[in-house]
Amino acid sequence: MSRTRKTRVGLIAGAVSVALTLGLSANAAAAPTPVDRPTAGPAAALPKLPTAPVVRVGFFANVTHAPALVAQQLRLFETFLGKDGTKVEYVLFNAGPAAIEAMKGGAIDISYIGPNPSVSGYTSTGGTLLRVVSGATSGGAQLVVKPSINSVSDLKGKKIASPQLGNTQDVALRSWLKDNGLSTSATGGGDVTVVPTDNATTLTLFKRGDLDGAWVPEPWASRLVIEAGAKVLVDEKSLWPGGQFVTTNIIASQSFLNQYPGTVRSVLQANNSAIKYIASNVTKAKDVVQEQITKWTGKPLPDSVITRSWGNLRFTWDPLPLTLKKSADDAVNAGLLTLGPNKLAGIYDLRLLNSVLKAAAARPVTAAGLGRE
């Protein structure tokens, strides 16, 4: 790991609040169930806010979006939104840039999404499109390679896949290679050829010998290891203080957030309840996620893949803002993003999340100077 990365995000360790180890509070430690009511307990003290008749929530059928999948399966969204008569509609995506385009076109209101598409959506619209309103998942990305590759120097002249040009793992790969003296380009040139490839295709190509490795999120890192014989060269958590970095956060359209803050708050309550459920029901939560993945993709993941993936992830409502900023800096470093001074100021609006946490006597989260809290 480079000294630069550790120095620039050294403050993260003190700011992180991890749901898996800390929970909400002593009286909120019990796992929520589909019959838990949002009017019960401290949350009843929350003020009435405007709500929408319908909210369209984007997500991926992926282990890194486990809080969204748990909230769907346990009908937590319906529980919290139903008190205001709000109907929820789910919109499935395969990649973050597609979700951003959908939000730009007015097709979704809220989405689970990675940090780099969030930054791109924010900066490409001059800060008018979206706000990050919560965290969801930390960790769960690895550089896996052929067994014959043993060091970064062995990557010269090799083909390494990433999920999509400019996505979170693509940026991490290119920045790490640059930090280690290896060049890349958006068109496939340089010391290492980075090949943006759909994750399912990456698995096929690696098995066939057409790729030498891939920097991918879970469950694809685990699938490449278990199903294709890859080995881990870099576990990305080793590059971050405390092993934590934002993988999935929740964004809301700024216009929807301004018009219907009560609906956004209800979505955050459902997300927090899903995270608590995962923390208290690890085995059951894996089964719940498996059911949703099967529902949306038509095919379950092998149990061994789910288990390995789960061990690489943490689920937290803390958005880990300093790690998002570092991801944005890495995109600039890799030549994939132009970012002027203070261009990320305002990307976070954590006021609703902190109101929910306060009502539950839980620790507030910080925007680290990048927005409202």
C-alpha positions as CSV (number, residue, x, y, z in Angstrom):
1,M,0.0,0.0,0.0
2,S,1.3,3.4,-0.8
3,R,2.0,5.9,1.9
4,T,-0.1,8.5,0.0
5,R,-3.4,6.5,0.4
6,K,-2.8,5.9,4.1
7,T,-2.0,9.5,4.8
8,R,-4.9,11.0,2.9
9,V,-7.5,8.9,4.5
10,G,-5.9,8.5,7.9
11,L,-8.9,10.1,9.6
12,I,-11.3,7.5,8.5
13,A,-10.7,5.0,11.3
14,G,-12.0,7.4,13.9
15,A,-15.1,8.4,11.9
16,V,-16.4,4.9,11.0
17,S,-19.5,3.5,12.7
18,V,-19.9,-0.1,11.7
19,A,-23.3,-1.7,12.1
20,L,-22.0,-5.2,12.4
21,T,-19.9,-4.5,15.5
22,L,-21.6,-1.6,17.1
23,G,-25.3,-1.9,16.3
24,L,-27.7,1.0,16.8
25,S,-28.1,1.0,20.6
26,A,-28.7,-1.4,23.4
27,N,-32.5,-1.2,23.1
28,A,-32.3,-1.5,19.3
29,A,-30.1,-4.6,19.2
30,A,-32.9,-7.0,18.5
31,A,-33.3,-8.0,14.9
32,P,-36.2,-6.4,13.1
33,T,-38.8,-8.6,11.5
34,P,-41.3,-7.9,8.7
35,V,-43.9,-7.1,11.4
36,D,-41.9,-4.5,13.2
37,R,-43.8,-1.2,12.9
38,P,-42.2,2.1,12.2
39,T,-44.5,3.8,14.7
40,A,-43.1,1.7,17.6
41,G,-40.4,3.0,19.9
42,P,-38.3,6.1,19.5
43,A,-39.0,6.5,15.8
44,A,-42.5,7.7,16.7
45,A,-41.0,11.0,17.8
46,L,-39.9,11.8,14.2
47,P,-41.8,14.8,12.8
48,K,-44.2,14.4,9.9
49,L,-42.6,15.2,6.5
50,P,-44.0,15.3,2.9
51,T,-44.3,11.9,1.3
52,A,-44.7,10.7,-2.3
53,P,-47.5,8.4,-3.7
54,V,-44.8,6.2,-5.4
55,V,-41.0,5.8,-5.0
56,R,-38.9,4.0,-7.5
57,V,-35.8,2.4,-5.9
58,G,-32.9,1.2,-8.0
59,F,-30.6,-1.7,-7.0
60,F,-28.4,-4.5,-8.2
61,A,-29.1,-8.2,-7.7
62,N,-25.7,-8.5,-6.0
63,V,-24.3,-9.4,-2.6
64,T,-22.9,-5.9,-2.3
65,H,-26.5,-4.7,-2.3
66,A,-27.5,-7.1,0.4
67,P,-29.3,-4.4,2.5
68,A,-31.5,-3.6,-0.4
69,L,-32.3,-7.3,-1.1
70,V,-33.0,-8.0,2.6
71,A,-35.3,-5.0,2.8
72,Q,-37.2,-6.3,-0.2
73,Q,-37.5,-9.9,0.9
74,L,-38.6,-8.9,4.4
75,R,-40.9,-6.2,3.0
76,L,-39.2,-3.6,5.2
77,F,-39.6,-1.0,2.5
78,E,-43.4,-1.7,2.4
79,T,-43.5,-1.6,6.2
80,F,-41.9,1.9,6.5
81,L,-43.3,3.4,3.4
82,G,-46.8,1.9,3.8
83,K,-47.5,4.0,6.9
84,D,-47.8,7.0,4.5
85,G,-49.5,5.1,1.7
86,T,-46.4,5.2,-0.5
87,K,-46.0,2.4,-3.1
88,V,-42.5,1.2,-3.8
89,E,-41.4,0.0,-7.2
90,Y,-38.0,-1.7,-7.7
91,V,-35.8,-1.1,-10.7
92,L,-33.0,-3.6,-11.4
93,F,-29.6,-2.4,-12.8
94,N,-26.4,-4.2,-13.8
95,A,-24.1,-1.2,-13.4
96,G,-23.9,2.2,-11.7
97,P,-23.6,4.4,-14.8
98,A,-26.9,3.0,-16.1
99,A,-28.6,3.9,-12.8
100,I,-27.2,7.4,-13.1
101,E,-28.6,7.8,-16.6
102,A,-32.0,6.5,-15.4
103,M,-32.0,9.1,-12.6
104,K,-31.0,11.8,-15.1
105,G,-34.0,10.7,-17.2
106,G,-36.4,10.8,-14.3
107,A,-36.9,7.0,-14.3
108,I,-35.8,6.4,-10.7
109,D,-35.9,8.5,-7.5
110,I,-33.5,6.6,-5.2
111,S,-30.8,4.1,-5.8
112,Y,-28.2,1.8,-4.2
113,I,-25.0,2.5,-6.1
114,G,-21.3,2.6,-5.9
115,P,-19.2,5.7,-5.1
116,N,-17.7,6.5,-8.4
117,P,-21.0,6.6,-10.4
118,S,-22.3,8.8,-7.6
119,V,-19.4,11.2,-8.0
120,S,-19.8,11.2,-11.8
121,G,-23.6,11.8,-11.6
122,Y,-23.0,14.7,-9.2
123,T,-20.1,16.4,-11.0
124,S,-21.5,16.0,-14.5
125,T,-24.6,17.9,-13.5
126,G,-22.9,20.6,-11.6
127,G,-24.2,19.1,-8.3
128,T,-27.9,19.4,-9.3
129,L,-28.8,15.7,-9.9
130,L,-28.3,13.8,-6.6
131,R,-27.3,13.7,-3.0
132,V,-25.7,10.7,-1.1
133,V,-28.1,10.1,1.8
134,S,-26.7,7.0,3.4
135,G,-24.2,4.2,3.3
136,A,-25.0,0.5,2.8
137,T,-21.9,-1.6,2.2
138,S,-18.2,-1.5,2.8
139,G,-15.5,-3.7,1.3
140,G,-15.8,-6.7,-1.0
141,A,-13.4,-6.1,-3.9
142,Q,-10.3,-8.0,-4.9
143,L,-7.7,-8.3,-7.7
144,V,-7.7,-12.0,-8.6
145,V,-5.2,-13.4,-11.1
146,K,-3.9,-16.6,-12.6
147,P,-1.9,-18.7,-10.2
148,S,1.3,-18.0,-12.1
149,I,1.2,-14.3,-11.3
150,N,2.9,-13.5,-8.0
151,S,3.7,-9.8,-7.9
152,V,2.7,-6.5,-9.4
153,S,5.7,-6.7,-11.8
154,D,4.2,-9.9,-13.2
155,L,1.3,-7.9,-14.5
156,K,3.2,-6.1,-17.1
157,G,1.9,-7.0,-20.5
158,K,-1.1,-8.8,-19.1
159,K,-4.8,-8.3,-19.6
160,I,-6.8,-7.5,-16.5
161,A,-10.6,-7.0,-16.5
162,S,-12.7,-4.5,-14.6
163,P,-16.5,-4.3,-14.6
164,Q,-16.9,-1.0,-16.6
165,L,-14.8,1.9,-17.7
166,G,-14.9,4.5,-14.9
167,N,-16.7,2.3,-12.4
168,T,-15.5,1.9,-8.8
169,Q,-13.3,-1.2,-9.3
170,D,-12.0,0.1,-12.7
171,V,-10.8,3.3,-10.9
172,A,-9.2,1.4,-8.0
173,L,-7.4,-0.9,-10.5
174,R,-5.9,1.9,-12.6
175,S,-4.9,4.0,-9.6
176,W,-3.2,1.0,-7.9
177,L,-1.3,0.2,-11.1
178,K,-0.2,3.7,-11.5
179,D,0.9,3.9,-7.8
180,N,3.0,0.8,-8.6
181,G,4.6,2.3,-11.7
182,L,2.5,0.6,-14.4
183,S,0.6,2.7,-17.0
184,T,-2.9,2.1,-18.4
185,S,-5.1,4.0,-20.8
186,A,-8.8,4.2,-21.4
187,T,-8.3,2.8,-24.9
188,G,-6.5,-0.3,-23.7
189,G,-2.9,0.7,-24.1
190,G,-0.1,1.0,-21.5
191,D,1.9,-1.5,-19.5
192,V,-1.2,-3.3,-18.5
193,T,-4.2,-3.7,-20.7
194,V,-7.3,-3.0,-18.7
195,V,-10.4,-4.6,-20.4
196,P,-13.7,-3.3,-19.1
197,T,-15.9,-6.4,-19.2
198,D,-19.3,-7.4,-17.9
199,N,-18.6,-9.5,-14.8
200,A,-20.3,-12.7,-16.1
201,T,-18.3,-12.5,-19.3
202,T,-15.1,-11.9,-17.2
203,L,-15.7,-15.3,-15.5
204,T,-16.1,-17.0,-18.9
205,L,-13.0,-15.3,-20.5
206,F,-10.9,-16.1,-17.4
207,K,-11.8,-19.8,-17.5
208,R,-11.0,-19.8,-21.2
209,G,-7.6,-18.2,-20.6
210,D,-8.3,-15.0,-22.4
211,L,-7.8,-12.8,-19.3
212,D,-5.0,-12.9,-16.8
213,G,-7.0,-11.4,-13.9
214,A,-9.7,-9.0,-12.8
215,W,-10.4,-6.4,-10.2
216,V,-14.0,-7.2,-9.3
217,P,-16.6,-6.9,-6.5
218,E,-18.2,-9.7,-4.7
219,P,-19.6,-12.2,-5.5
220,W,-17.5,-12.2,-8.7
221,A,-14.1,-12.3,-6.9
222,S,-15.3,-15.4,-5.0
223,R,-16.7,-17.0,-8.2
224,L,-13.3,-16.5,-10.0
225,V,-11.5,-18.0,-7.1
226,I,-13.8,-20.9,-6.4
227,E,-15.1,-21.7,-10.0
228,A,-12.1,-20.7,-12.1
229,G,-9.0,-21.3,-9.9
230,A,-7.9,-17.7,-9.6
231,K,-5.9,-16.5,-6.6
232,V,-6.0,-13.2,-4.7
233,L,-3.2,-10.8,-5.5
234,V,-4.7,-7.7,-3.8
235,D,-7.6,-7.6,-1.4
236,E,-8.6,-3.9,-1.6
237,K,-9.4,-3.7,2.1
238,S,-5.7,-4.0,2.7
239,L,-5.3,-0.6,1.0
240,W,-7.6,1.2,3.4
241,P,-7.2,2.1,7.1
242,G,-9.4,-0.2,9.1
243,G,-10.1,-2.2,6.0
244,Q,-13.2,-0.2,5.2
245,F,-14.1,1.7,2.0
246,V,-17.5,2.5,0.6
247,T,-18.7,0.0,-1.9
248,T,-22.4,0.8,-2.0
249,N,-24.2,4.0,-0.8
250,I,-27.7,5.3,-1.3
251,I,-28.4,8.3,-3.5
252,A,-31.6,10.3,-3.9
253,S,-32.6,12.6,-6.7
254,Q,-32.2,16.1,-5.4
255,S,-35.6,17.1,-6.7
256,F,-37.2,14.1,-5.0
257,L,-35.3,14.6,-1.8
258,N,-36.5,18.3,-1.7
259,Q,-40.1,17.4,-2.5
260,Y,-40.6,14.2,-0.5
261,P,-38.1,14.1,2.4
262,G,-40.5,11.8,4.4
263,T,-40.3,9.1,1.7
264,V,-36.5,9.3,1.6
265,R,-36.5,9.0,5.4
266,S,-38.7,5.9,5.3
267,V,-36.3,4.3,2.8
268,L,-33.4,5.0,5.2
269,Q,-35.3,3.4,8.1
270,A,-35.9,0.3,6.0
271,N,-32.2,0.2,5.1
272,N,-31.1,0.6,8.7
273,S,-33.5,-2.2,9.8
274,A,-32.1,-4.5,7.1
275,I,-28.6,-3.8,8.3
276,K,-29.6,-4.6,11.8
277,Y,-31.2,-7.8,10.6
278,I,-28.1,-8.9,8.8
279,A,-26.0,-8.2,11.9
280,S,-28.2,-10.3,14.1
281,N,-29.1,-13.1,11.7
282,V,-26.1,-13.9,9.6
283,T,-27.1,-17.3,8.3
284,K,-30.7,-16.3,7.7
285,A,-29.6,-13.1,6.0
286,K,-27.5,-15.1,3.5
287,D,-30.5,-17.2,2.7
288,V,-32.6,-14.1,2.2
289,V,-30.1,-12.6,-0.2
290,Q,-29.9,-15.9,-2.1
291,E,-33.6,-15.9,-2.5
292,Q,-33.6,-12.4,-4.0
293,I,-30.7,-13.1,-6.3
294,T,-32.5,-16.1,-7.6
295,K,-35.7,-14.2,-8.0
296,W,-34.1,-11.4,-10.0
297,T,-31.5,-13.4,-12.0
298,G,-33.1,-16.8,-12.3
299,K,-30.1,-18.6,-10.9
300,P,-28.8,-19.0,-7.3
301,L,-25.2,-18.5,-6.3
302,P,-23.3,-21.5,-5.0
303,D,-23.4,-21.6,-1.2
304,S,-19.6,-21.5,-1.1
305,V,-19.6,-18.3,-3.1
306,I,-22.1,-16.6,-0.8
307,T,-20.1,-17.7,2.2
308,R,-16.8,-16.4,0.9
309,S,-18.3,-13.2,-0.3
310,W,-20.0,-12.5,3.0
311,G,-16.7,-12.7,4.8
312,N,-15.3,-9.9,2.7
313,L,-18.2,-7.4,3.3
314,R,-19.5,-5.2,6.1
315,F,-22.9,-3.6,6.1
316,T,-23.1,-0.1,7.5
317,W,-25.3,3.0,7.1
318,D,-22.1,5.1,7.6
319,P,-21.3,6.5,4.1
320,L,-17.6,6.7,4.8
321,P,-17.3,10.0,3.0
322,L,-13.5,10.3,3.1
323,T,-13.2,7.0,1.1
324,L,-15.6,8.4,-1.5
325,K,-13.4,11.5,-1.8
326,K,-10.3,9.3,-2.2
327,S,-12.0,7.2,-4.9
328,A,-12.8,10.5,-6.7
329,D,-9.1,11.5,-6.4
330,D,-8.1,8.1,-7.7
331,A,-10.3,8.7,-10.8
332,V,-8.6,12.0,-11.4
333,N,-5.2,10.2,-10.9
334,A,-6.2,7.6,-13.4
335,G,-7.2,10.3,-16.0
336,L,-10.9,9.3,-15.9
337,L,-12.3,12.4,-14.1
338,T,-11.6,16.1,-14.1
339,L,-12.4,17.5,-10.6
340,G,-11.7,21.0,-9.6
341,P,-11.2,22.3,-6.0
342,N,-14.3,21.7,-3.8
343,K,-16.3,20.1,-6.6
344,L,-17.6,17.5,-4.2
345,A,-18.7,20.0,-1.6
346,G,-22.4,19.4,-1.0
347,I,-22.6,15.8,-2.4
348,Y,-23.9,14.5,1.0
349,D,-27.1,15.3,2.7
350,L,-27.2,13.1,5.9
351,R,-29.7,15.1,7.8
352,L,-32.5,12.6,7.4
353,L,-30.2,9.7,8.3
354,N,-29.0,11.4,11.4
355,S,-32.5,12.2,12.5
356,V,-33.3,8.5,12.3
357,L,-30.1,7.6,14.2
358,K,-30.8,10.3,16.9
359,A,-34.3,8.9,17.4
360,A,-32.7,5.5,18.0
361,A,-30.1,7.0,20.4
362,A,-27.4,6.0,17.9
363,R,-24.2,7.6,17.0
364,P,-24.5,10.2,14.2
365,V,-22.5,10.0,11.0
366,T,-20.4,12.7,9.4
367,A,-20.3,14.2,5.9
368,A,-16.6,15.1,6.5
369,G,-17.1,18.6,5.3
370,L,-18.7,17.4,2.0
371,G,-22.3,18.3,2.7
372,R,-25.0,18.6,5.3
373,E,-25.3,16.4,8.3
